[in-house]
């Protein structure tokens, strides 16, 4: 799926996007040209100062599964 021709001025919080063969986990609200495929309660960062700060590493396979409503509501409100 290609990137959007024009970037959005701002995305929602905790969105997941796709463009080409890449996906992105966008936690803060920010501009972007990704095709949005959903939102999630889970974050992609373990600890910004830890030895392995991100849950995913280059080359990892990722599968997106639905959150339970109570998980989603707890992290996005």
C-alpha positions in Angstrom: 0.0 0.0 0.0 1.6 3.3 -1.0 1.9 6.3 1.3 -0.7 9.0 1.1 -0.2 11.7 -1.5 -0.7 14.4 1.1 0.2 13.9 4.8 -2.4 14.3 7.5 -1.9 17.4 9.7 -2.2 15.3 12.8 -3.0 11.6 13.6 -4.9 10.2 16.6 -2.9 8.9 19.5 -1.6 5.3 19.4 -2.3 4.6 15.7 -0.7 1.9 13.5 0.1 2.6 9.9 1.4 0.9 6.8 3.1 2.1 3.7 4.8 -0.2 1.2 6.3 -3.1 3.1 6.7 -1.2 6.4 4.5 -0.6 9.4 4.7 2.1 12.0 3.6 2.5 15.6 2.8 6.2 16.2 2.3 6.9 19.9 2.1 10.7 20.1 -0.2 12.8 17.8 1.9 13.9 14.8 1.7 14.6 11.1 2.1 11.7 8.8 1.5 10.2 5.3 1.0 6.6 6.4 -2.2 4.7 5.6 -3.7 4.2 9.0 -4.9 0.6 9.8 -6.0 1.0 13.4 -5.3 2.1 17.0 -4.0 0.1 19.9 -3.6 0.3 23.6 -0.1 -1.2 23.5 3.0 0.8 23.0 6.2 0.0 21.1 8.7 1.3 23.6 9.9 -0.7 26.6 12.1 1.8 28.2 13.7 4.8 26.3 16.9 4.4 28.4 17.0 0.6 28.5 19.5 -1.6 26.6 16.7 -2.7 24.2 14.3 0.3 24.2 11.8 -1.0 21.6 9.6 -4.1 21.6 10.3 -4.7 17.9 13.6 -4.8 16.1 14.4 -4.4 12.3 13.4 -7.6 10.5 10.9 -8.8 13.1 7.6 -10.1 11.9 4.6 -8.4 13.4 1.0 -9.5 13.6 -1.7 -7.1 14.7 -4.5 -8.6 16.8 -7.6 -6.9 18.3 -7.3 -5.4 21.8 -10.1 -6.1 24.3 -12.2 -2.9 24.7 -11.1 -2.6 28.4 -7.4 -2.7 27.5 -7.9 -0.1 24.8 -10.0 2.3 26.9 -7.5 2.1 29.8 -4.6 3.3 27.7 -6.2 5.9 25.5 -8.3 7.9 28.0 
